[in-house]
């Protein structure tokens, strides 16, 4: 009985942790900015590709994260610093109203569908969905053994599904807000995303508030 309660508790903790770090609602605003001007079929393909890739990354990290990091000499601090810079640039571009960093140019959009789908890899899957914070969370949850790895991945899969559904319904959000409302929301989310990037960077260099 105690074991069952412990397992349920871990599952709920993992679910809450991933929801907080990935926040499907706020990421939908980023998705809207990145896929602005794309047709519904392309948006659906980008949404599916980004969440599937994010899940694959977290699955690999959960199973072999420590080994991979040691193999390439990567530390969690360096990952946070690099990810923080990338996330800040994404937020800064959104704040300026020019879309997220990594969005394909108009020429690329006109000439290649692959260019339109490339944003699913970066910046959507990495570092927006499977960024340093998510990777650190996954590695922490996976440290308890195979049961924790399975429970952690199940929780993350559920959050990925919720995120995918939010992405698919992004057009309804656009229709509800209107273009002016969307511009305001994009800039507001840009400020938040940029702040998250700064937070990642400060954590990576070992800064703590009040120090």
C-alpha positions as CSV (number, residue, x, y, z in Angstrom):
1,X,0.0,0.0,0.0
2,X,2.8,2.4,1.0
3,X,4.6,1.5,-2.2
4,X,1.6,2.3,-4.3
5,X,1.1,5.6,-2.7
6,X,4.8,6.4,-3.2
7,X,4.5,5.5,-6.9
8,X,1.4,7.7,-7.3
9,X,3.1,10.5,-5.5
10,X,6.1,10.3,-7.8
11,X,3.9,10.3,-10.9
12,X,2.1,13.4,-9.7
13,X,5.3,15.2,-8.8
14,X,6.8,14.4,-12.2
15,X,3.6,15.6,-14.0
16,X,3.6,18.8,-12.1
17,X,7.3,19.4,-12.6
18,X,7.2,18.9,-16.3
19,X,4.0,21.0,-16.7
20,X,5.7,23.9,-14.8
21,X,8.9,23.7,-16.7
22,X,7.3,23.2,-20.2
23,X,4.1,25.3,-19.7
24,X,2.1,24.3,-22.7
25,X,0.0,27.5,-22.6
26,X,2.9,29.9,-22.8
27,X,4.7,27.8,-25.3
28,X,1.6,28.0,-27.5
29,X,2.3,31.8,-27.8
30,X,5.8,31.0,-29.0
31,X,4.4,28.4,-31.5
32,X,2.0,31.1,-32.9
33,X,4.9,33.5,-33.4
34,X,7.2,30.9,-35.0
35,X,4.6,29.5,-37.4
36,X,3.0,32.8,-38.3
37,X,2.0,32.7,-42.0
38,X,2.1,28.9,-42.3
39,X,-0.8,26.9,-43.6
40,X,-2.7,24.6,-41.2
41,X,-1.1,21.5,-42.6
42,X,2.4,22.9,-42.0
43,X,1.5,24.0,-38.5
44,X,0.2,20.5,-37.7
45,X,3.4,18.9,-39.1
46,X,5.6,21.4,-37.1
47,X,3.6,20.7,-33.9
48,X,3.8,16.9,-34.3
49,X,7.5,16.9,-35.2
50,X,8.5,19.2,-32.3
51,X,6.8,17.3,-29.5
52,X,8.0,13.9,-30.9
53,X,11.5,15.1,-31.1
54,X,11.3,16.7,-27.6
55,X,10.1,13.3,-26.2
56,X,12.8,11.4,-28.0
57,X,15.5,13.8,-26.6
58,X,14.1,13.5,-23.0
59,X,13.9,9.7,-23.4
60,X,17.5,9.4,-24.4
61,X,18.6,11.8,-21.7
62,X,16.6,9.9,-19.1
63,X,18.3,6.6,-20.0
64,X,21.8,7.7,-20.9
65,X,22.1,11.4,-20.0
66,X,25.0,11.1,-17.5
67,X,27.0,8.9,-19.9
68,X,26.4,11.2,-22.9
69,X,27.4,14.3,-20.9
70,X,30.6,12.7,-19.6
71,X,31.5,11.4,-23.1
72,X,31.4,14.9,-24.6
73,X,32.6,16.7,-21.5
74,X,29.4,18.7,-21.2
75,X,28.4,20.0,-17.8
76,X,24.8,20.9,-16.8
77,X,26.1,24.4,-16.1
78,X,27.4,24.9,-19.6
79,X,24.2,23.5,-21.0
80,X,22.2,26.1,-18.9
81,X,24.5,28.9,-20.0
82,X,24.2,28.1,-23.7
83,X,20.5,27.4,-23.5
84,X,19.9,30.6,-21.6
85,X,21.6,32.6,-24.4
86,X,19.6,30.9,-27.1
87,X,16.3,31.3,-25.2
88,X,17.1,35.0,-24.5
89,X,17.7,35.7,-28.3
90,X,14.3,34.0,-29.0
91,X,12.6,36.2,-26.5
92,X,14.3,39.3,-27.7
93,X,13.2,38.7,-31.3
94,X,9.6,38.1,-30.1
95,X,9.8,41.3,-28.0
96,X,10.8,43.3,-31.1
97,X,7.9,41.8,-33.0
98,X,10.2,40.1,-35.5
99,X,9.3,36.5,-34.6
100,X,11.3,33.9,-32.8
101,X,15.0,33.3,-33.6
102,X,15.4,30.5,-36.0
103,X,12.2,31.2,-38.0
104,X,12.9,30.7,-41.7
105,X,13.1,33.7,-44.0
106,X,10.3,34.6,-46.5
107,X,12.5,33.4,-49.3
108,X,13.0,30.0,-47.6
109,X,9.3,29.7,-46.9
110,X,8.5,30.3,-50.6
111,X,11.2,27.9,-51.9
112,X,11.2,24.9,-49.5
113,X,8.7,23.2,-47.2
114,X,11.7,21.7,-45.4
115,X,12.7,25.2,-44.3
116,X,9.2,25.8,-42.9
117,X,9.4,22.5,-40.9
118,X,12.9,23.2,-39.7
119,X,11.6,25.4,-36.8
120,X,10.2,22.2,-35.3
121,X,13.7,21.2,-34.5
122,X,15.1,24.6,-33.4
123,X,13.9,26.6,-31.6
124,X,10.7,24.6,-30.8
125,X,12.0,21.2,-29.8
126,X,15.3,22.5,-28.6
127,X,15.5,24.6,-26.5
128,X,11.8,25.6,-26.0
129,X,10.3,22.2,-25.2
130,X,13.4,20.1,-24.4
131,X,15.7,22.8,-23.0
132,X,18.2,22.8,-20.2
133,X,15.5,23.0,-17.5
134,X,13.5,20.1,-18.9
135,X,16.7,18.0,-19.4
136,X,17.8,18.8,-15.8
137,X,14.4,17.8,-14.5
138,X,14.4,14.6,-16.5
139,X,17.8,13.6,-15.2
140,X,16.7,14.3,-11.7
141,X,13.6,12.2,-12.0
142,X,15.5,9.4,-13.7
143,X,18.1,9.1,-10.9
144,X,15.8,6.8,-8.9
145,X,16.1,3.8,-11.2
146,X,14.1,2.2,-14.0
147,X,10.7,2.6,-12.4
148,X,11.3,6.3,-12.0
149,X,12.5,6.5,-15.6
150,X,9.3,4.8,-16.8
151,X,7.1,7.0,-14.6
152,X,9.0,10.2,-15.6
153,X,8.7,9.4,-19.3
154,X,4.9,8.6,-19.0
155,X,4.4,12.0,-17.3
156,X,6.4,13.8,-20.0
157,X,4.5,12.0,-22.7
158,X,1.2,13.3,-21.3
159,X,2.6,16.9,-21.1
160,X,3.8,16.5,-24.7
161,X,0.2,15.4,-25.8
162,X,-1.3,18.4,-24.0
163,X,1.2,20.7,-25.7
164,X,0.4,19.2,-29.1
165,X,-3.3,19.8,-28.6
166,X,-2.6,23.4,-27.5
167,X,-0.5,23.9,-30.7
168,X,-3.3,22.5,-32.9
169,X,-5.8,25.0,-31.4
170,X,-3.5,28.0,-31.7
171,X,-5.6,29.3,-34.6
172,X,-8.6,29.6,-32.3
173,X,-6.5,31.6,-29.9
174,X,-5.5,33.9,-32.8
175,X,-9.1,34.4,-33.8
176,X,-10.1,35.2,-30.3
177,X,-7.4,37.7,-29.6
178,X,-7.2,39.4,-33.0
179,X,-4.0,40.6,-34.6
180,X,-3.5,43.5,-32.2
181,X,-4.1,41.2,-29.2
182,X,-1.7,38.7,-30.7
183,X,1.0,41.3,-31.2
184,X,0.7,42.4,-27.5
185,X,0.7,38.7,-26.4
186,X,3.7,37.9,-28.5
187,X,5.7,40.8,-27.1
188,X,4.6,40.0,-23.5
189,X,5.6,36.4,-24.0
190,X,8.9,37.6,-25.5
191,X,9.6,39.4,-22.3
192,X,8.9,36.3,-20.3
193,X,10.9,34.0,-22.6
194,X,13.8,36.5,-22.5
195,X,13.6,36.6,-18.7
196,X,13.6,32.8,-18.5
197,X,16.8,32.8,-20.7
198,X,18.5,35.2,-18.3
199,X,17.4,33.0,-15.4
200,X,19.0,29.9,-17.1
201,X,22.2,31.9,-17.7
202,X,22.4,33.1,-14.1
203,X,21.8,29.6,-12.8
204,X,24.5,28.3,-15.1
205,X,27.1,30.7,-13.8
206,X,26.1,29.9,-10.2
207,X,24.4,33.2,-9.3
208,X,21.8,33.0,-6.6
209,X,19.3,35.8,-5.8
210,X,20.5,38.0,-2.9
211,X,24.2,36.9,-3.2
